[in-house]
Amino acid sequence: MRPRFSALLLLLSFLVFTSALAKDNPGELAKDAVSSDPKKSASAIAELRSLGPAGLQTLLRAHAVEINKHINEPLTLATPEWEHLSMALDAVSQQKNSYLSGLYWYTDLGEAKAAARRAGKPILSLRLLGNLNEEFSCANSRFFRTILYSNAAISQILHERFVLHWKSVRPAPHVTIDFGDGRKLERTLTGNSIHYILDTEGHPIEALPGLYGPDAFLRAILATQKVFAKLKEAGGANPGQGLLSYRRERIQRLNASWLTDIEKTGGKAPEGLSVIRRADGTPEALQIAQLALVKALTETTMLRALTGASESLGKITDEPAWRKIAQLHLADAELDSRSIGLIWRQTHRVLTADGSRMTSQAAFENLIEKLQLNVALDTVRNEYLMRTKLYAWLLEDRGRSDIETFNKKVYSELFLTPASDPWLGLFTADTYMALDDGGLVR
């Protein structure tokens, strides 16, 4: 029995030694992570993931030549070796198409907060339907991967100045449409995402609901990083008061920008709104006219004045008005070369086989133009309609509540997909479908 025991002991010692050696030599892990041996690659990927952002950087550096080739030449053939590398990168980073972004995402908020405290950085926390490292996460998060995280300027800022975290709120509804002749379409249905920027304790500083154009997103995260720095400088000197002033000012600025855009597109301020203007005539501050007469503004009446102005502007901004406003902000939605390269890789086969009279290049240019207009439209709607509501809720939340509690409110009352509705509004028992069990498969 003793020889067998000794052999087992030697084997265990060897495994411990090789594991320690791999940790001391991350280059070996980067090599093993793309191995065609599933067990070998899985073990190396897990080790690299456990090393945090440093593990991802090791993998990126070790395969920089191949990665840069695919970035610079989007239609480079996806060989089996590239597929192994791409999967390894996505597993270590926990983000699909991470070869472009090079971003490491925590999936545990506790770990993200610990990393943020060590680095003295804010946390950018994404909440989404589905998982960020999977193809069929919700539509917004797929656009984030394509036009935000792949953007060279944004990925650099996120890498250098933020700790990144994502959490799935619930699975993304996924449907396959079978046309019965061999053709199928796969899609996700409904779902929305939101970026929170949190302090090192996980309290919300800022919130960006839905999709933003690259330039608008970049401005927002840079501005919030400055707010975080000021709060950090102030130390324990009542950060809540500073945030109250910041959020009141932000609602005013958003309302003023909204009215400015309305006036630029031929509209005018709605009745019942008191507008304070700068010397050049542009709106500076808005509030309900009746409240402007109140001499002693309380916190409650001040909030009513701010949110009432947003509601008044919302009533006069119809679909044609939104499209005109979006045209004013097309520059915010302009995509960079990395994002365009990824979109070309994802769509070129479909565009080539489309059968339309346009060449694939002309069709692609048309696709990009249409996409950028839609992104600009989403940006202004999310900025003016949704973000003003979020600021109001954050102003009311004096206790700076737990982010999970706040996020439930967002998904329930802003995105209208409450956790209490298991069907996300896609099915109700009181709507007749002429199908057994209403078409449900449980």
C-alpha positions, -999 to +999 in steps of 0.1 A: +000+000+000+028+024+008+042+026-028+008+035-041+003+061-014+038+076-023+029+077-060-003+095-052+015+120-030+040+126-057+013+132-082-005+157-059+028+175-053+034+177-090+000+192-097+004+218-069+039+226-082+027+230-119-003+251-107+020+274-087+044+275-117+016+286-140+006+314-117+043+325-115+044+324-153+013+339-167+027+336-202+022+299-200-014+304-190-019+327-220-005+299-242-026+271-226-058+293-227-060+288-265-052+251-264-073+228-285-074+205-253-107+217-236-095+207-201-062+225-205-077+256-219-105+257-193-080+254-164-058+282-179-088+305-185-100+300-149-065+309-136-063+340-158-098+351-148-088+347-111-058+371-117-083+399-125-076+426-151-039+416-150-049+381-163-068+396-193-039+420-201-015+390-201-037+372-226-041+404-248-003+410-248+006+374-256-017+374-287-014+410-297-003+403-332-033+382-341-057+405-322-045+436-341-048+417-374-085+411-368-090+447-356-074+462-386-087+437-411-123+429-399-129+403-427-098+382-417-108+346-418-119+332-384-097+301-382-101+275-354-071+291-337-088+325-337-121+310-324-101+295-295-085+329-288-117+348-291-136+324-267-107+326-242-107+364-243-145+366-238-143+341-209-115+359-191-131+394-197-167+382-193-176+403-224-183+391-259-161+407-286-136+417-260-107+415-284-118+450-295-125+465-260-098+448-239-121+454-209-123+433-178-157+430-161-164+419-126-196+399-121-195+402-083-203+436-069-184+429-037-153+422-057-158+453-078-161+475-047-130+460-032-111+467-065-126+502-066-114+510-031-079+497-038-077+517-070-096+548-058-118+546-089-156+548-094-175+517-106-194+516-139-220+490-132-241+477-161-275+461-155-289+441-184-311+412-195-291+382-203-253+380-200-228+404-214-205+375-226-232+358-246-244+365-282-281+369-273-281+393-244-307+421-247-305+444-277-292+474-258-262+455-243-253+442-278-252+478-291-231+487-261-205+461-271-205+472-307-206+510-305-195+519-270-171+494-256-154+487-289-149+525-294-111+532-289-115+564-269-143+550-247-125+516-240-093+535-230-112+558-205-131+528-191-099+508-187-079+536-171-105+554-149-132+529-139-138+495-123-163+477-145-191+454-133-222+438-148-251+420-135-280+402-153-314+413-140-331+383-157-327+362-189-333+379-222-364+365-240-350+347-271-372+336-300-366+316-332-389+323-362-391+293-385-404+302-420-410+266-428-387+266-459-354+261-442-350+298-433-349+309-396-345+341-377-332+344-342-340+374-321-343+387-286-375+404-275-379+434-252-354+443-225-335+474-215-301+481-199-287+509-177-252+520-167-248+532-131-218+550-119-212+541-083-188+553-056-165+528-040-192+517-015-217+510-043-239+541-039-252+556-071-237+589-084-250+588-119-273+567-142-274+565-180-305+547-191-306+528-224-284+535-255-263+566-259-242+577-288-204+573-283-196+611-279-226+616-255-216+585-235-180+597-233-190+631-221-213+617-194-187+593-179-160+619-179-182+644-162-192+618-136-156+609-130-150+645-121-180+644-097-165+613-081-131+630-077-148+660-060-167+637-036-134+619-029-116+652-022-144+663+002-140+630+021-167+625+047-179+661+044-216+653+036-213+639+001-251+637+000-255+675-001-230+678-029-249+652-049-282+670-043-269+702-057-254+684-087-286+666-095-307+697-092-283+715-116-283+686-140-321+685-143-321+723-150-294+720-176-312+691-193-345+710-193-328+741-207-311+720-234-343+703-243-362+736-247-332+750-267-335+720-291-373+725-294-368+761-303-341+753-328-365+730-346-393+755-348-412+748-316-417+771-286-419+769-249-452+754-236-477+776-218-474+777-180-436+774-181-414+802-167-381+805-187-351+823-175-328+832-205-292+842-209-282+874-227-281+856-260-317+844-255-310+807-249-329+791-220-309+788-188-335+776-163-371+765-164-399+760-139-437+759-136-449+796-137-471+792-107-442+779-086-420+808-097-443+831-077-437+811-045-413+831-023-401+804+000-393+774-021-391+742-001-372+711-013-406+696-023-417+726-044-383+729-059-384+693-071-420+698-084-407+728-104-378+708-119-398+677-128-429+697-138-408+715-165-397+681-179-433+668-180-444+700-198-416+696-224-425+659-229-461+668-238-451+689-267-423+667-281-440+643-305-423+618-328-416+643-356-401+667-331-379+639-316-366+632-351-358+669-357-340+671-324-320+639-332-308+656-364-292+682-342-272+656-323-259+633-351-223+640-342-229+624-308-238+591-326-209+590-350-192+556-349-154+551-349-135+528-372-134+499-347-172+498-343-177+501-380-152+473-386-171+450-362-204+458-378-190+451-412-177+417-400-211+409-386-232+420-416-211+417-448-224+382-457-260+392-453-255+424-473-237+405-501-265+379-503-293+405-499-301+405-536-308+443-537-296+465-565-272+483-542-236+470-540-227+455-506-206+487-498-235+510-507-259+489-486-234+490-457-231+528-459-269+530-459-270+507-429-245+528-409-263+560-418-296+546-406-280+532-374-264+565-365-297+583-369-314+558-346-287+560-321-290+598-321-328+594-316-323+570-287-297+593-271-319+624-270-350+605-258-330+587-230-313+620-221-343+642-219-371+618-210-356+591-189-326+607-173-346+636-159-369+611-141-338+592-127-324+625-113-358+632-096-358+597-080-322+601-069-331+635-054-359+619-034-336+591-023-319+610+005-306+579+022-287+569-010-303+535-010-290+502-020-284+500-057-304+468-060-335+484-045-331+514-068-326+492-099-358+473-091-376+507-092-359+515-126-369+483-142-404+484-128-414+520-133-390+534-160-384+504-182-419+489-174-405+454-170-412+446-133-399+414-117-435+406-109-443+400-146-426+368-156-436+373-193-422+409-196-454+421-211-453+396-239-482+375-227-514+381-207-540+354-199-569+378-208-558+381-244-572+354-267-546+338-291-567+309-306-540+285-294-541+258-267-529+273-234-524+306-252-493+291-269-475+287-236-449+260-232-439+258-195 
